[in-house]
Amino acid sequence: MQITPHVFNMHIDDGATSHPGGSNNFFVGDPSDEMVLIDTGDYERKWTRDILDYYQELGRPRITSIVITHGHGDHTGGLDRLQDEMNAPVRCHPKLVNRLRKILDNDKVVTALRSRERIATGGGVGLRALFTPGHEVDHVCYYLREDRVMFTGDTVLGASSTSVGDLSAYVKSLELLTTFGHDTVCPAHGPVVPPPRGGGLVKWQLEHRLNREKQVMAALGKGLSGVRDITSDIYPSNLKKGLRPSAERNVSTHLKKLMDDGIVQEVASAYSLK
């Protein structure tokens, strides 16, 4: 599906509970000239075949780069097969280079991105690489200025919140994304978010995280101290069972940030005989 003049989406309904709305792999550029592929899907052969089928529909343009948002398996699982088919260089965060080189058994085809580097492709457009740690330390978002599109990977999803490993870094990453004017958000998971909502989604996610932090502090103020109890207090009672682990991880990251900020202290567990 064509999203903007230079953005084309291969959407797959992967059925994952953790990110409702399916997943996306984007081709960026000019189908009659050159394009960039963002991410390579999970390990399933069907996912790889769907990407290749869509590549065929686009006319098999020359792929100038395969760019990776981060190293999770649902973003790098098809890399070896797609790189063989497209014979394209692979670009990623410096901290991911060695692992992708091992996957491809090739030290030359994978090269590190530089922060704010522009990756040029067909149609006279290019993607700006924005280092955005938080979800993962090796995460990169990509900005297409010409179409005012932000490719958010797993930093901002289309239909749910994402899991966060380092909340302090994540908040700074969201703040960075808000400085690049965009109207459309193209996430790795969930629906593409067009204007007008797309222009405010990153800011909304930032405010959502800051409000969640206030909820965690309010729960602590009630005397709740365990991750499970705090999660039960601040999340809906009908939260899907499959989302509970992610919710608890998010609460843990909020608590770690509050400790780093000097607001909360961790009290060691106590034990007693039954």
Secondary structure, 3 states (H helix, E strand, C coil): CEEECCEEEEEECCCCCCCCCCEEEEEEECCCCEEEEECCCCCCHHHHHHHHHHHHHCCCCEEEEEECCCCCHHHHCCHHHHHHHHCCCEEECHHHHHHHHHHHCCCCCEEECCCCCEEECHHHCEEEEEECCCCCCCCEEEEEHHHCEEEEECCCCCCCCCCCCCHHHHHHHHHHHCCCCCCEEEECECCCECCCHHHHHHHHHHHHHHHHHHHHHHHHHCCCCCHHHHHHHHCCCCCCHHHHHHHHHHHHHHHHHHHHCCCCCCCCCCCCCC
